[in-house]
């Protein structure tokens, strides 16, 4: 439980009690930061006002990349199922922003209906007009992964002549809107084509000030040899270094994020370790969501303060009667000098100021006579919020984290990547079996038995390590093999008998033939001994 004592100079008030970080953030924003934003027209220049859904929604992951880098396939890989509106192909196929979210029934909500739903955090997207809303949908489906996070699929960023085609809306501005509100931004690159187009470069620059949320995935890395992969990785880091001006190197994950066999399995161990790291990063999002929202509110408050100083300075410099137009042009042209003066007078970091060129463009259409002079009381309230309330709210953040230390994304590929010897923290396990009568796997079991007896069984069982060596010959990703390990019910002592080994290989065969794995074993795949237990 947490409380602030809101007091007035004239009248003492009872302390307000907040049960959650989300409730506290909403109250702080509405009572302390929002008045400053409205007074100095912050929403016209930077970002629309926040709503309750912005504080209550699940963590979101934004996928950004040029076309055919595997964004949609990446989502499908995480969910281990198709989602409404999904299209995959070598040419640009996703021409819409698709918010993939949890829902009890599968379906699509169009953009115009989505932005009027107060339960969704997308209401403020209506400022981008019908050209965008006609290209924005929400795909809902019941999936365990989406119970913890939502994923935003974006149109493939164009390159070459294709980027000359107008989208009809400000693509970079939409991405920036999402970047302010999501918990993780994943930039996907194809190991085959690292050319960063002009539009992609513009997009990455639009994501400036959100580098802490950025991660990079070098996808389809199994399609090139090790030496070439090293060169590609170096070229990617060099290209990113020219665009993203940050002292810290952005984390780059290397792998092949789909459920097909690896074309070049030489780097399998590297891909496994990178996948585990990326999955851990995504799985931590629900636990760190409150801290992220707190951090974003702090950044917003600092920007709102600087904006107030800029607007009040422009108001102060304007003449009361004559020469307003000429003075306005002069002030806009000399905005850099105003920035420097504010920086000196108020000891503000240069990084807290908005982009100079964009601010100059926005000021051209503004009536400076309607700007407000400096109101110290509003700034003092925000300063108090940053110095006192936020610091105390951090205590509640840590308390909530301590109560939910194991909160993480579950299901889909996240589950498979942690199962058996195909994930870190391998839990030992085996199963048992006796009779293979009326078992569909029995028709191929003699072939599997030949392999089984070459793996040095002891007392009719082989070790999990030997089974893993054989299973990775399929070149299937570890998350898929981990799910097969679970389906084969190898979960008792890490040893496999001939029946479990045959079932595991049969499931591998099913996957290699292009079929989906079942979520649980149907009767025709269930070994006779397991059927008797089930009965």
N, C-alpha and C positions, 0 to 999 in steps of 0.2 A: 504494500500500500504506500502511496506517495501523496504528498500534499504541498501546495504552495499557499502562502498567505498573501492574498491580494489586498492591499490596503490603499486607502485614499487619504490625502492630507487631512481631510475633514472628518472622515468617518471610517472606523475600523470595521472590517468585514470578517466573517467567519472563514477559516481556511477551506479551500476547495480540495476535495479528495479525488484522486484519480486511481483507477484500478489497473490500467494498462498504459504502456508507452504510447500506443496509438491514440488513446483518449487524451493523454497529456499533450501530444503534438498538435492534435486538432484544436484544443483549447488555446494553446500558445499562439498558433498561427492566427486564429480568428480574433483573438483579443489584443494581440501585441504587434504582429507583423502586418496583417491585412490592412489596418488603418493607415499605416505608412505607405503601403503600396497604392492604395486608392487615392490618397491625398496627392501623390506625385505621379499618378497615371502610369505606374510601373507596368501594368498589364498591356498597355498599348505599345510599349517598347520592347518588352522582354518575354514575358510568359503569362498566360492566363492565370486567374486566381485558382488556387487549389481547392478541391472539394473533398468531402468525407471519403469518397471512394479512393482518392489518391493515397490516403493514409491506411485504408483498410484492405486494399487489394493484395493478392498473393504476389510474391516476387516474380518479376518478368525477365525473360532473356530475349534480347534483340539480336537477330541474325542478319548480318550485312555482308554483301560480297557481290562480285561480278557474276554474270549469268554462268550457269553450268559449273559452279564451284561446289555444288552439293548441299546447298542450304536446306532445301525441302527434304532431300534424302537424309540429311543429318537429323532432322526432326523425326522422320519416320524411324530412323535407327534408335533414337532415344525412346520413342513410344512403343516400338515393336508392333505397330499397326498403322494402317492408312488413316488419314483424316480427311474430312469433307473438303472438297476444293483442291485437293492435292494433285499436282501434275508434275511429272518428272521427264526431262528430255535434254538433249545436247544443246538445243537452241533456247533462247529466252522463253520460258513457259509460265513462270509466276509473274503476272503483270499486276498483282494486287498485294496490298498489305493484308496478311492473314493473321489474326490473333487466335492462336490455338489454345483453347481454354477448356476447363472441365465443365461438363454438363451431364445431367442424368440421361438425356436422350441425344442421339447424334443428329446434327443438323447445322445449317448455316444461317447466321443473322446478318442481313445486309447493313452497310455502313450507316445509312440514314436512320435506320431503326436503332442501331447501336449507340449513336451519339445522344439519344434522348433517354437512355436507360440509366437512371441514377445509381444503379448497383455496379455499373461498369465504369472504369476510370478513363473513359474516352470522350466524355461530353464536350470538352473544349476543342476537340478536333474539328468541330463544325466550322471553325474560322477558315479552314482550307477549302471550303466550298464543295460543290457537287462533283467537280472534276476529280477531286480526291475521294470523296465519299463513295462514288461509284466504283472505286478501286480499293475499297476497304471492306473486309468482312470478318466475322468472328466464326471460326469453326469450333463447334462444341462437340465433345464426345466423352463418354465415361472411360477414363484411363487413370490408373493409379499414379502415374508420373504427374499428371495435371492436377491432382489433388493438392500438390505442394507448390507447383510453379506453373506459369503460363509462358508460352513461347510466341514471339512475333516473327513471322516469316515476311521477308521484304522482297520487292521486285528485284530481279537481277540488274546490277548496275551496268550500264551500257558502255561500250568501247568503240573506238574508231568512228565510222560514219553513223553508227546507230545512235550515238549520243547527240547527234544533231536534231533528232526527232524530239519535239517538245512533249512533255508528259501532260501538260495542261495544269500542273500545280507545282509548287516549290518543293521538289523532292528532298533537297538538303534540309529545308526548314522542318519538314515532317519528321525526318530522322532525328533532328535536333530536339524536337518536341518529345519524341519517345526516349531519347538518350537521357533527358532530365528525369524521367520517371522510372526507367528500368533499373534492375539491380546488376545486370551483366550485359555487356555488349561484346558479341563474338564476331570478329572479322574473319571470313573464310576466304582462303586463297587456294587455287588449284596448282598443284606442283608442276603442271605442264605449261601453265601460262601465267607468268608473274607480272605482265605489263599492267601497271596501274594507270588506268585511263584518267582523262581529265575530270570526268564526273566522279570517279572513285576518289581521286585526290581531293576534290571539293567536298565530298561527303566526309572524309576522314578529318579534314580541317574543321568542318561544321561540328564535329564531335569533340572539339577542343574543350578543355576544362572537365572532361569526363574520362581522362586517361586512366583513372583509378578503377573504372569499371571495365576497361577494355581487355580482351584476351584475343589472341590470334590463333587460328587453326590452319595449318598447312595440310590440306586434305589431299586424298588420292596419292599419298606418298608411297604406297606399295607398287605403283606403276612405273617407278624409276629405280635404277640401281643405286647402291650406297654412295658411290663417289659423286654421281650426279646429284643425289639428294643433298649432300654437303654443300655443293655449289649453289643449288637452288635456295637452301636455307640462308646462306651468306648473302645472296642477292636480295632476298626478301628483307633481311634485317637492314641492309644498306638502303633499300627503297623506303622502308618505313622510317628510318632515321631522318630522311630528308623532309618528311611530311609531319611526323609527330615530334614536336620539339619538347622533349621531356628528358630530365636527367636519368630517369629510371627506364630500363629496357622493358618493353612490353613482353609479357610471357607468350611464347609461341609453342603450341602443342603440335606435334608431328604425328600423323597417323592416317588411317583410311577408315572413315566413319560410315561404314555400311556393313551389311551382314553377308556380303559375298566373300568367297575365298580370296585370300591375299594372292596377288599375281607374283610378287617377289617376297617370299617369306623370310628373307635373310635378316631383316630388321624387326622380326616379330617381337623380340623382347623389348626393344625400344618402343614399338607401337603400344605394347601392353602397358608399359610404365607411363607413357604419355596419356593414354586413355584413362588410367587410374587417377592420375593427377587432375585431369580435366573434370572427370566425374566427381572427384572429391570437392573441387572448387564449386561446381554447380550444386552439389548436395548441401553445401554449407549455406546456400542462399536463404532458406527459410529461417535458419537460426540467426543469421546476421541481418535479417530484413529490417528490424527495428533500428539497428545502428545505422544502416544505410539511409533510412528515411530521416533520421536525426541529422546525419551528415549533410544530406541534401537541403534540409531546412536551414542549416547554418550557412551554407553557400548562398542560398537564396536571400537570406537576411543581409549578408555582407554586400551582395549586389544591390539590394534594395536601398541600403544606406548610401552607397556611392551614387546611385541614381538620384536620390533625394538631393545630395550635394550638387550634382550637375544641374538639375532642373532649377533649384533655388539660385544657383550662381547665374544661370542664363536670365532668370527673372530679374535679378538684381542689376544686371548690366544693361537691361533694355530701357530706352528712354520712355518717359511717360506720355509724350504727345507726338512729336515729329521725328521723322527719320527712322521709323521702326523697321521698314523693309531692308534698308541698307545696313542698319545695325545687326539685324538678324543674319544676313549673309556674312557679315564680318565675324560674328560670333561663331557661326558654323565652321567657317574656314579656319578660325583660330582655336578650335575645340581642343587640339593637342595641348595648347598652352594652359587652357582651363583645367585639363586633366592634371598637368604638372602642379598647378597652384593648389588644387584640392589635395593632391598627394602630399604636398609639403605642409599645408595648414592642418590637416587632420591625421597625419601619419598613417596613410593608407597604402597598402602594398599595390604596386602597379598591376599585379595579376588579378586584383579585384575589380578593375575597370572593364566596362564592356568594350567590344571591338570598336575602334575609332571610326573606321570607314562606314560600318553599318549604322552607328549612332548618327553620323553626319547625314547619311541618306534618310534616316527616319525623321530627323529634325527638320528637314526641308519642308515637309508637309504639315508641320505643327504651328499653331498660333501661340507664340511665346507670351502674349499678353494674358493667356489663360493659365499660365504656369503659376505655381504657388511659391511664396517666399519660404525661407527656412523656418520650420516650426520645431524648436528644440525639444519640446515635450515628447513628440512622436519618436524622435531619435533616441532620447533617453530611455524610453520604454523598451526599444529594441536592444539598446546596449545592456540594459538590465536583464533582458531575456537571455542574451548571449553570455553574460558574465555570471549570472546566478541560476536562472531557471534551467538552462541547458545543462549546466554542470551537475545540478541536482537530479535532473532527469536521467543522466547517464547512470546514476546509481540504480534506477529502476530497470534500465536496459540490462545491466549486468545481472540483476536479480531475476529477470525474466529468462535470460540465457541459462542461468544456473538451474532453473526449474525445468528447462527443456533441453538438456545437454545432448540428447540423441535425436533431436528433430532433424530429419533430412529427407531428401527426395527418395522415394522408393518405387519399385516396379520397373517394367521395361528393361532396357539395357543396363540400368543401374543395378538391377538384381543379378543379372547374369554375370556382370563383371566382378562380382564379389563371391561367386559360388565356386566351391571346390578348389582344385589346384590352379584354376584359371584367373584367380584374383588374389590379392595380397590378403594375409590373414587366413590362409586356407585351413578350413576346418576338416578334420579327418572324418572318414565315413565309408560305409559299405552297405551291402544289403544281403539278402539271402534269397534262394530260389531252389525249387526242386523239380517240378514237373513242367515240361514245355508243351504239353498236349494242347491242341486248339489255340495255339499262340501264333499270330501272323509272322512274328520274327523267326519262328522255327524253320521256315522254308530256306532262310539264308544262314541259319545258325551253324551248319557244318563249315561254311566258309569262314565265319568269324571264329569258330573254335580252332581252326588251323593257325590263325594269327595268335589266338589266346595262348596256345601251348608253346609258342616260340618266345613268350614273354616271361618264362621261368616261374610258373605258378607254384606256390607252396601251400600244401593242404587245400588244393583246389581254388586258390585265390592269387591274384597278382596285386602288386602295390599300385597305389594311386599314381606314383611317379612314372611307372612303366606304362600305365594306361594313358597318362597325359602325353608321353612321347608318341604314342601311336595315334592319339586323337588329333594332335596338331598337324599330322600329315595331311589332314583334310584342308588345311590352310584357312579354315573358318576363323573369324575373330574370336577372341577369348570370351567376350560377352555371350556369344552364341553357344560356345562350348560349355560355358558355365551353366547356362540354362539346361543344356542336355545333361550335364552332370547331375543337376537337381532332379530332372524328370526321371533319370535312371535310378533315383533314390539311393545314391551312394552317399550315405550320411551317417554311418555308424562307426566304422573303424578304419576308413581309408583304404580298405581292400575290396577288390572286385572279384566276384565269381564269374563263371562263364556266361551265366544268364544276364547279369548286369552289363557285362562287356558287350554281349551281342545286342542288347537293347540300345546301348549308347551308340554303337556303330550303325544300327538301323535308323536311329534318329538323325545321325549325321547324313546318311544316305537320303533321307527325306528332305533335309535342308539343301543338299547339293543338287537335288532334282528341281529346286525352285519352289518347294512347298513351304508353308508356314508351320512352325512348331506349335503343337497344342499347348494350351495353358496348363492342362493336366492330362494324364494318360487316359485315352479312351479304352473301353474294355478289350478291343482287339489287340491293343499294344500292351496291356497289363499282363505281366507274367502270371501263370496259374497260381503260384503261391500267394501273390498279392491279391488275386481275385478272391481267394478263399478267406483272406484276412478281411477284405472289404465286405464280403458277404456276412 
